[in-house]
């Protein structure tokens, strides 16, 4: 779903993925940007999530992947749902994980 507006939310890094080179050494962080509701692939390796709070459409919180990787044959895929406006990259964690993710996928 393409969201209707920018909003504040927290990106939660998965503790069990703390050693993954894309997020190693980073902590949870807050952003003011679009928050995406996704259909997901069971083969993705989720590195970070975001939580949609209950609202008129949802009776309970919904946790969605926000950053993930996946192997595709001999290739690598990196996805981040963060970064839809230039100032998103002013958040150091967004810039760092994006740079690391692109490097990870290029190897």
N, CA, C and O atoms as a GROMACS GRO file, in nm:
protein
  428
    1UNK      N    1   0.083  -0.118   0.000
    1UNK     CA    2   0.000   0.000   0.000
    1UNK      C    3   0.088   0.124   0.000
    1UNK      O    4   0.181   0.133   0.080
    2UNK      N    5   0.060   0.217  -0.086
    2UNK     CA    6   0.133   0.343  -0.085
    2UNK      C    7   0.064   0.433   0.016
    2UNK      O    8  -0.054   0.464   0.002
    3UNK      N    9   0.138   0.476   0.119
    3UNK     CA   10   0.076   0.555   0.226
    3UNK      C   11   0.037   0.695   0.181
    3UNK      O   12   0.096   0.750   0.087
    4UNK      N   13  -0.062   0.753   0.247
    4UNK     CA   14  -0.111   0.884   0.206
    4UNK      C   15  -0.028   1.003   0.255
    4UNK      O   16  -0.047   1.115   0.207
    5UNK      N   17   0.063   0.981   0.348
    5UNK     CA   18   0.135   1.094   0.405
    5UNK      C   19   0.265   1.050   0.471
    5UNK      O   20   0.290   0.931   0.491
    6UNK      N   21   0.348   1.148   0.505
    6UNK     CA   22   0.468   1.121   0.585
    6UNK      C   23   0.426   1.121   0.731
    6UNK      O   24   0.338   1.196   0.772
    7UNK      N   25   0.491   1.036   0.810
    7UNK     CA   26   0.462   1.032   0.953
    7UNK      C   27   0.585   0.987   1.030
    7UNK      O   28   0.681   0.937   0.972
    8UNK      N   29   0.580   1.006   1.161
    8UNK     CA   30   0.690   0.964   1.248
    8UNK      C   31   0.669   0.818   1.287
    8UNK      O   32   0.558   0.777   1.324
    9UNK      N   33   0.775   0.739   1.278
    9UNK     CA   34   0.770   0.601   1.326
    9UNK      C   35   0.911   0.554   1.357
    9UNK      O   36   1.010   0.615   1.318
   10UNK      N   37   0.917   0.442   1.428
   10UNK     CA   38   1.045   0.384   1.469
   10UNK      C   39   1.076   0.263   1.383
   10UNK      O   40   0.989   0.182   1.353
   11UNK      N   41   1.202   0.252   1.343
   11UNK     CA   42   1.252   0.134   1.274
   11UNK      C   43   1.324   0.050   1.379
   11UNK      O   44   1.419   0.095   1.443
   12UNK      N   45   1.276  -0.073   1.395
   12UNK     CA   46   1.331  -0.165   1.495
   12UNK      C   47   1.424  -0.264   1.426
   12UNK      O   48   1.382  -0.337   1.336
   13UNK      N   49   1.550  -0.266   1.467
   13UNK     CA   50   1.645  -0.362   1.413
   13UNK      C   51   1.630  -0.493   1.489
   13UNK      O   52   1.618  -0.492   1.611
   14UNK      N   53   1.630  -0.603   1.418
   14UNK     CA   54   1.610  -0.732   1.483
   14UNK      C   55   1.737  -0.775   1.557
   14UNK      O   56   1.843  -0.788   1.496
   15UNK      N   57   1.726  -0.797   1.688
   15UNK     CA   58   1.844  -0.835   1.766
   15UNK      C   59   1.914  -0.960   1.713
   15UNK      O   60   2.037  -0.971   1.719
   16UNK      N   61   1.836  -1.055   1.662
   16UNK     CA   62   1.897  -1.178   1.612
   16UNK      C   63   1.975  -1.156   1.483
   16UNK      O   64   2.048  -1.245   1.440
   17UNK      N   65   1.962  -1.039   1.421
   17UNK     CA   66   2.036  -1.005   1.300
   17UNK      C   67   2.148  -0.903   1.328
   17UNK      O   68   2.208  -0.850   1.234
   18UNK      N   69   2.174  -0.877   1.454
   18UNK     CA   70   2.267  -0.770   1.493
   18UNK      C   71   2.406  -0.780   1.429
   18UNK      O   72   2.475  -0.680   1.415
   19UNK      N   73   2.446  -0.899   1.391
   19UNK     CA   74   2.579  -0.916   1.330
   19UNK      C   75   2.578  -0.906   1.178
   19UNK      O   76   2.683  -0.912   1.115
   20UNK      N   77   2.459  -0.893   1.120
   20UNK     CA   78   2.453  -0.882   0.974
   20UNK      C   79   2.527  -0.755   0.932
   20UNK      O   80   2.508  -0.650   0.995
   21UNK      N   81   2.610  -0.761   0.829
   21UNK     CA   82   2.692  -0.645   0.792
   21UNK      C   83   2.613  -0.519   0.754
   21UNK      O   84   2.668  -0.409   0.760
   22UNK      N   85   2.488  -0.532   0.717
   22UNK     CA   86   2.408  -0.414   0.682
   22UNK      C   87   2.370  -0.333   0.805
   22UNK      O   88   2.364  -0.210   0.799
   23UNK      N   89   2.345  -0.399   0.918
   23UNK     CA   90   2.297  -0.328   1.037
   23UNK      C   91   2.389  -0.338   1.159
   23UNK      O   92   2.358  -0.282   1.264
   24UNK      N   93   2.501  -0.409   1.146
   24UNK     CA   94   2.592  -0.428   1.261
   24UNK      C   95   2.628  -0.294   1.325
   24UNK      O   96   2.668  -0.200   1.257
   25UNK      N   97   2.614  -0.287   1.457
   25UNK     CA   98   2.652  -0.167   1.531
   25UNK      C   99   2.547  -0.058   1.535
   25UNK      O  100   2.564   0.041   1.606
   26UNK      N  101   2.438  -0.073   1.459
   26UNK     CA  102   2.332   0.028   1.458
   26UNK      C  103   2.228  -0.003   1.566
   26UNK      O  104   2.221  -0.116   1.614
   27UNK      N  105   2.150   0.096   1.602
   27UNK     CA  106   2.042   0.083   1.700
   27UNK      C  107   1.910   0.121   1.633
   27UNK      O  108   1.909   0.178   1.524
   28UNK      N  109   1.800   0.089   1.700
   28UNK     CA  110   1.669   0.136   1.653
   28UNK      C  111   1.675   0.286   1.632
   28UNK      O  112   1.750   0.355   1.701
   29UNK      N  113   1.596   0.338   1.537
   29UNK     CA  114   1.598   0.481   1.509
   29UNK      C  115   1.461   0.527   1.462
   29UNK      O  116   1.378   0.447   1.418
   30UNK      N  117   1.439   0.655   1.471
   30UNK     CA  118   1.312   0.716   1.430
   30UNK      C  119   1.329   0.787   1.297
   30UNK      O  120   1.435   0.841   1.266
   31UNK      N  121   1.223   0.785   1.218
   31UNK     CA  122   1.220   0.854   1.089
   31UNK      C  123   1.088   0.928   1.074
   31UNK      O  124   0.990   0.900   1.143
   32UNK      N  125   1.087   1.023   0.981
   32UNK     CA  126   0.964   1.093   0.942
   32UNK      C  127   0.955   1.079   0.790
   32UNK      O  128   1.012   1.158   0.715
   33UNK      N  129   0.882   0.976   0.748
   33UNK     CA  130   0.874   0.944   0.606
   33UNK      C  131   0.753   0.856   0.582
   33UNK      O  132   0.668   0.842   0.669
   34UNK      N  133   0.745   0.797   0.465
   34UNK     CA  134   0.635   0.706   0.435
   34UNK      C  135   0.655   0.572   0.505
   34UNK      O  136   0.768   0.524   0.517
   35UNK      N  137   0.548   0.514   0.552
   35UNK     CA  138   0.550   0.383   0.616
   35UNK      C  139   0.471   0.288   0.526
   35UNK      O  140   0.355   0.314   0.495
   36UNK      N  141   0.535   0.179   0.484
   36UNK     CA  142   0.475   0.091   0.385
   36UNK      C  143   0.416  -0.037   0.443
   36UNK      O  144   0.477  -0.102   0.528
   37UNK      N  145   0.296  -0.070   0.397
   37UNK     CA  146   0.230  -0.196   0.425
   37UNK      C  147   0.265  -0.287   0.307
   37UNK      O  148   0.242  -0.250   0.192
   38UNK      N  149   0.319  -0.406   0.336
   38UNK     CA  150   0.374  -0.490   0.229
   38UNK      C  151   0.317  -0.630   0.226
   38UNK      O  152   0.273  -0.683   0.328
   39UNK      N  153   0.319  -0.689   0.110
   39UNK     CA  154   0.309  -0.833   0.096
   39UNK      C  155   0.452  -0.883   0.094
   39UNK      O  156   0.537  -0.822   0.029
   40UNK      N  157   0.481  -0.991   0.163
   40UNK     CA  158   0.620  -1.032   0.176
   40UNK      C  159   0.646  -1.170   0.118
   40UNK      O  160   0.554  -1.247   0.090
   41UNK      N  161   0.773  -1.199   0.103
   41UNK     CA  162   0.823  -1.325   0.052
   41UNK      C  163   0.877  -1.403   0.172
   41UNK      O  164   0.956  -1.348   0.248
   42UNK      N  165   0.837  -1.529   0.191
   42UNK     CA  166   0.886  -1.604   0.307
   42UNK      C  167   1.037  -1.632   0.304
   42UNK      O  168   1.093  -1.679   0.403
   43UNK      N  169   1.102  -1.604   0.191
   43UNK     CA  170   1.246  -1.630   0.182
   43UNK      C  171   1.332  -1.507   0.211
   43UNK      O  172   1.454  -1.513   0.199
   44UNK      N  173   1.271  -1.396   0.249
   44UNK     CA  174   1.352  -1.279   0.281
   44UNK      C  175   1.414  -1.295   0.419
   44UNK      O  176   1.361  -1.365   0.505
   45UNK      N  177   1.528  -1.230   0.437
   45UNK     CA  178   1.596  -1.225   0.566
   45UNK      C  179   1.571  -1.085   0.622
   45UNK      O  180   1.638  -0.989   0.585
   46UNK      N  181   1.474  -1.075   0.713
   46UNK     CA  182   1.434  -0.946   0.767
   46UNK      C  183   1.540  -0.896   0.863
   46UNK      O  184   1.583  -0.967   0.954
   47UNK      N  185   1.584  -0.770   0.842
   47UNK     CA  186   1.683  -0.706   0.928
   47UNK      C  187   1.620  -0.602   1.019
   47UNK      O  188   1.670  -0.578   1.129
   48UNK      N  189   1.511  -0.540   0.974
   48UNK     CA  190   1.446  -0.435   1.052
   48UNK      C  191   1.297  -0.434   1.020
   48UNK      O  192   1.255  -0.471   0.911
   49UNK      N  193   1.219  -0.392   1.118
   49UNK     CA  194   1.074  -0.386   1.103
   49UNK      C  195   1.021  -0.250   1.147
   49UNK      O  196   1.092  -0.171   1.209
   50UNK      N  197   0.895  -0.226   1.114
   50UNK     CA  198   0.821  -0.111   1.164
   50UNK      C  199   0.683  -0.162   1.204
   50UNK      O  200   0.633  -0.260   1.148
   51UNK      N  201   0.622  -0.097   1.301
   51UNK     CA  202   0.492  -0.141   1.351
   51UNK      C  203   0.384  -0.040   1.320
   51UNK      O  204   0.396   0.078   1.352
   52UNK      N  205   0.278  -0.087   1.256
   52UNK     CA  206   0.160  -0.006   1.232
   52UNK      C  207   0.072  -0.017   1.356
   52UNK      O  208   0.038  -0.128   1.397
   53UNK      N  209   0.033   0.093   1.415
   53UNK     CA  210  -0.053   0.087   1.533
   53UNK      C  211  -0.196   0.052   1.493
   53UNK      O  212  -0.234   0.065   1.377
   54UNK      N  213  -0.276   0.007   1.590
   54UNK     CA  214  -0.418  -0.015   1.560
   54UNK      C  215  -0.482   0.116   1.514
   54UNK      O  216  -0.443   0.225   1.557
   55UNK      N  217  -0.580   0.104   1.425
   55UNK     CA  218  -0.652   0.222   1.377
   55UNK      C  219  -0.790   0.177   1.329
   55UNK      O  220  -0.838   0.071   1.369
   56UNK      N  221  -0.853   0.256   1.246
   56UNK     CA  222  -0.987   0.222   1.197
   56UNK      C  223  -0.988   0.093   1.114
   56UNK      O  224  -1.091   0.026   1.104
   57UNK      N  225  -0.874   0.059   1.054
   57UNK     CA  226  -0.867  -0.060   0.969
   57UNK      C  227  -0.809  -0.182   1.039
   57UNK      O  228  -0.836  -0.296   1.000
   58UNK      N  229  -0.730  -0.160   1.144
   58UNK     CA  230  -0.660  -0.269   1.212
   58UNK      C  231  -0.696  -0.267   1.361
   58UNK      O  232  -0.689  -0.163   1.426
   59UNK      N  233  -0.736  -0.383   1.414
   59UNK     CA  234  -0.773  -0.389   1.554
   59UNK      C  235  -0.655  -0.418   1.647
   59UNK      O  236  -0.670  -0.419   1.770
   60UNK      N  237  -0.538  -0.442   1.588
   60UNK     CA  238  -0.417  -0.469   1.669
   60UNK      C  239  -0.295  -0.423   1.590
   60UNK      O  240  -0.304  -0.402   1.469
   61UNK      N  241  -0.181  -0.408   1.656
   61UNK     CA  242  -0.060  -0.365   1.585
   61UNK      C  243  -0.021  -0.467   1.478
   61UNK      O  244  -0.047  -0.587   1.491
   62UNK      N  245   0.042  -0.418   1.372
   62UNK     CA  246   0.090  -0.504   1.265
   62UNK      C  247   0.238  -0.475   1.241
   62UNK      O  248   0.274  -0.361   1.211
   63UNK      N  249   0.322  -0.575   1.253
   63UNK     CA  250   0.466  -0.560   1.232
   63UNK      C  251   0.497  -0.593   1.087
   63UNK      O  252   0.458  -0.698   1.036
   64UNK      N  253   0.567  -0.500   1.019
   64UNK     CA  254   0.602  -0.516   0.878
   64UNK      C  255   0.753  -0.509   0.860
   64UNK      O  256   0.819  -0.432   0.930
   65UNK      N  257   0.809  -0.586   0.767
   65UNK     CA  258   0.949  -0.569   0.733
   65UNK      C  259   0.973  -0.428   0.678
   65UNK      O  260   0.890  -0.373   0.606
   66UNK      N  261   1.087  -0.370   0.714
   66UNK     CA  262   1.126  -0.239   0.662
   66UNK      C  263   1.259  -0.246   0.586
   66UNK      O  264   1.283  -0.169   0.494
   67UNK      N  265   1.344  -0.340   0.627
   67UNK     CA  266   1.475  -0.360   0.562
   67UNK      C  267   1.498  -0.510   0.557
   67UNK      O  268   1.481  -0.579   0.658
   68UNK      N  269   1.538  -0.561   0.440
   68UNK     CA  270   1.566  -0.703   0.431
   68UNK      C  271   1.663  -0.732   0.318
   68UNK      O  272   1.691  -0.647   0.234
   69UNK      N  273   1.713  -0.855   0.319
   69UNK     CA  274   1.798  -0.906   0.212
   69UNK      C  275   1.739  -1.038   0.163
   69UNK      O  276   1.652  -1.098   0.227
   70UNK      N  277   1.789  -1.080   0.049
   70UNK     CA  278   1.746  -1.208  -0.007
   70UNK      C  279   1.848  -1.250  -0.111
   70UNK      O  280   1.902  -1.169  -0.186
   71UNK      N  281   1.873  -1.379  -0.114
   71UNK     CA  282   1.955  -1.434  -0.222
   71UNK      C  283   1.862  -1.468  -0.338
   71UNK      O  284   1.748  -1.509  -0.318
   72UNK      N  285   1.913  -1.451  -0.460
   72UNK     CA  286   1.836  -1.485  -0.581
   72UNK      C  287   1.934  -1.551  -0.676
   72UNK      O  288   2.007  -1.483  -0.749
   73UNK      N  289   1.936  -1.682  -0.675
   73UNK     CA  290   2.037  -1.756  -0.751
   73UNK      C  291   2.174  -1.718  -0.696
   73UNK      O  292   2.199  -1.729  -0.576
   74UNK      N  293   2.264  -1.673  -0.786
   74UNK     CA  294   2.396  -1.629  -0.743
   74UNK      C  295   2.396  -1.482  -0.703
   74UNK      O  296   2.498  -1.428  -0.661
   75UNK      N  297   2.282  -1.416  -0.716
   75UNK     CA  298   2.273  -1.273  -0.687
   75UNK      C  299   2.224  -1.245  -0.546
   75UNK      O  300   2.178  -1.333  -0.474
   76UNK      N  301   2.234  -1.118  -0.509
   76UNK     CA  302   2.188  -1.070  -0.379
   76UNK      C  303   2.094  -0.952  -0.399
   76UNK      O  304   2.114  -0.870  -0.488
   77UNK      N  305   1.992  -0.946  -0.315
   77UNK     CA  306   1.894  -0.838  -0.321
   77UNK      C  307   1.892  -0.768  -0.186
   77UNK      O  308   1.887  -0.834  -0.082
   78UNK      N  309   1.896  -0.636  -0.187
   78UNK     CA  310   1.881  -0.555  -0.066
   78UNK      C  311   1.761  -0.464  -0.086
   78UNK      O  312   1.747  -0.402  -0.191
   79UNK      N  313   1.673  -0.458   0.015
   79UNK     CA  314   1.554  -0.373   0.007
   79UNK      C  315   1.542  -0.292   0.135
   79UNK      O  316   1.557  -0.345   0.245
   80UNK      N  317   1.514  -0.165   0.119
   80UNK     CA  318   1.480  -0.077   0.231
   80UNK      C  319   1.357   0.003   0.189
   80UNK      O  320   1.354   0.062   0.081
   81UNK      N  321   1.256   0.004   0.274
   81UNK     CA  322   1.137   0.083   0.245
   81UNK      C  323   1.153   0.227   0.290
   81UNK      O  324   1.060   0.306   0.279
   82UNK      N  325   1.269   0.260   0.340
   82UNK     CA  326   1.298   0.396   0.390
   82UNK      C  327   1.378   0.470   0.282
   82UNK      O  328   1.464   0.412   0.217
   83UNK      N  329   1.348   0.598   0.264
   83UNK     CA  330   1.427   0.676   0.170
   83UNK      C  331   1.347   0.728   0.053
   83UNK      O  332   1.388   0.711  -0.062
   84UNK      N  333   1.236   0.789   0.079
   84UNK     CA  334   1.150   0.838  -0.028
   84UNK      C  335   1.160   0.987  -0.051
   84UNK      O  336   1.098   1.042  -0.143
   85UNK      N  337   1.239   1.052   0.032
   85UNK     CA  338   1.263   1.195   0.013
   85UNK      C  339   1.407   1.221   0.055
   85UNK      O  340   1.458   1.153   0.144
   86UNK      N  341   1.472   1.318  -0.005
   86UNK     CA  342   1.615   1.337   0.020
   86UNK      C  343   1.654   1.351   0.166
   86UNK      O  344   1.757   1.299   0.207
   87UNK      N  345   1.573   1.420   0.247
   87UNK     CA  346   1.615   1.440   0.386
   87UNK      C  347   1.602   1.314   0.471
   87UNK      O  348   1.645   1.314   0.586
   88UNK      N  349   1.543   1.206   0.418
   88UNK     CA  350   1.546   1.078   0.491
   88UNK      C  351   1.691   1.036   0.515
   88UNK      O  352   1.723   0.973   0.616
   89UNK      N  353   1.779   1.070   0.421
   89UNK     CA  354   1.919   1.030   0.432
   89UNK      C  355   1.999   1.120   0.526
   89UNK      O  356   2.118   1.097   0.546
   90UNK      N  357   1.934   1.222   0.584
   90UNK     CA  358   1.997   1.301   0.690
   90UNK      C  359   1.999   1.224   0.821
   90UNK      O  360   2.075   1.259   0.912
   91UNK      N  361   1.917   1.120   0.832
   91UNK     CA  362   1.919   1.032   0.949
   91UNK      C  363   2.039   0.939   0.930
   91UNK      O  364   2.040   0.859   0.836
   92UNK      N  365   2.140   0.949   1.017
   92UNK     CA  366   2.263   0.872   0.995
   92UNK      C  367   2.241   0.722   0.975
   92UNK      O  368   2.308   0.661   0.892
   93UNK      N  369   2.148   0.663   1.049
   93UNK     CA  370   2.124   0.520   1.036
   93UNK      C  371   2.067   0.485   0.898
   93UNK      O  372   2.100   0.380   0.843
   94UNK      N  373   1.983   0.570   0.844
   94UNK     CA  374   1.926   0.545   0.711
   94UNK      C  375   2.036   0.547   0.607
   94UNK      O  376   2.045   0.458   0.522
   95UNK      N  377   2.119   0.648   0.613
   95UNK     CA  378   2.229   0.658   0.518
   95UNK      C  379   2.325   0.539   0.531
   95UNK      O  380   2.365   0.480   0.430
   96UNK      N  381   2.361   0.505   0.654
   96UNK     CA  382   2.456   0.396   0.676
   96UNK      C  383   2.400   0.263   0.628
   96UNK      O  384   2.468   0.191   0.554
   97UNK      N  385   2.277   0.229   0.667
   97UNK     CA  386   2.226   0.098   0.625
   97UNK      C  387   2.201   0.094   0.475
   97UNK      O  388   2.212  -0.013   0.414
   98UNK      N  389   2.167   0.205   0.413
   98UNK     CA  390   2.149   0.208   0.267
   98UNK      C  391   2.283   0.186   0.197
   98UNK      O  392   2.292   0.105   0.104
   99UNK      N  393   2.386   0.257   0.241
   99UNK     CA  394   2.518   0.238   0.181
   99UNK      C  395   2.566   0.094   0.199
   99UNK      O  396   2.612   0.032   0.104
  100UNK      N  397   2.554   0.042   0.321
  100UNK     CA  398   2.598  -0.094   0.349
  100UNK      C  399   2.516  -0.196   0.267
  100UNK      O  400   2.571  -0.292   0.214
  101UNK      N  401   2.386  -0.173   0.258
  101UNK     CA  402   2.301  -0.265   0.184
  101UNK      C  403   2.338  -0.271   0.038
  101UNK      O  404   2.343  -0.380  -0.021
  102UNK      N  405   2.363  -0.156  -0.022
  102UNK     CA  406   2.402  -0.152  -0.163
  102UNK      C  407   2.536  -0.220  -0.184
  102UNK      O  408   2.555  -0.292  -0.282
  103UNK      N  409   2.630  -0.197  -0.092
  103UNK     CA  410   2.760  -0.265  -0.102
  103UNK      C  411   2.744  -0.416  -0.084
  103UNK      O  412   2.803  -0.494  -0.159
  104UNK      N  413   2.664  -0.457   0.014
  104UNK     CA  414   2.641  -0.600   0.039
  104UNK      C  415   2.585  -0.667  -0.086
  104UNK      O  416   2.630  -0.774  -0.126
  105UNK      N  417   2.486  -0.603  -0.149
  105UNK     CA  418   2.422  -0.662  -0.266
  105UNK      C  419   2.515  -0.667  -0.387
  105UNK      O  420   2.497  -0.750  -0.476
  106UNK      N  421   2.614  -0.579  -0.393
  106UNK     CA  422   2.703  -0.572  -0.508
  106UNK      C  423   2.814  -0.677  -0.503
  106UNK      O  424   2.889  -0.692  -0.600
  107UNK      N  425   2.826  -0.745  -0.395
  107UNK     CA  426   2.936  -0.845  -0.382
  107UNK      C  427   2.893  -0.982  -0.422
  107UNK      O  428   2.973  -1.076  -0.417
   0.00000   0.00000   0.00000
